Amino acid sequence: MKDQSIAAREAAETVAIQALSFIAAEPDRLGRFLGITGIGPAEIREAAREPGFLAGVLDYLAADERLLTEFARETDHDPITVSQALHVLGGGRDWEREVP
């Protein structure tokens, strides 16, 4: 039987990968994501290997309520799932969105 923390991390990574796929499925969404993160199209695979990348994807998604709602509707996830996954991938730290 898998350790619960390993299972939770794997589930959170799955949500993050689904979020990245959702973002990449539409050129406008992907372009905005790349523009905000500063990652070039050719660099996305390399960036995806970096620690914290998947948490960053979820952070980006959670920061845009319209995008989050669209993702939740398209993937049948409750929007709170993104927040929970972000919490797990963030090392258990509480997450607070920066407000400009």
URLINDA-V812536 format. One line per field, one symbol per residue. ss: DSSP state (~ for helix, > for strand, _ for the rest). psi: psi as a letter, one per 40 degrees, with the letter a starting at -180 (. if undefined). burial: I if it has 16 or more other C-alpha atoms within 10 Angstrom, else O. Layout:
ss = ???
psi = ???
burial = ???
This chain:
ss = ___~~~~~~~~~~~~~~~~~~~~~__~~~~~~~~~~~___~~~~~~~~____~~~~~~~~~~__~~~~~~~~~~~___~~~~~~~~~~~___________
psi = hihddddddddddddddddddddedhddddddddddeehideeddddeeiheddddddddddehddddddddddefihddddddddddeefeiihhhhh.
burial = OOOOOOOIIOOIIOIIIIIIOIIOOOOOOIIOIIOOOOOOOOOOOOOOOOOOOIIIIIIIIIOOOOIIIOIIOOOOOOIOOIIIIIIIIIOOOOOOOOOO
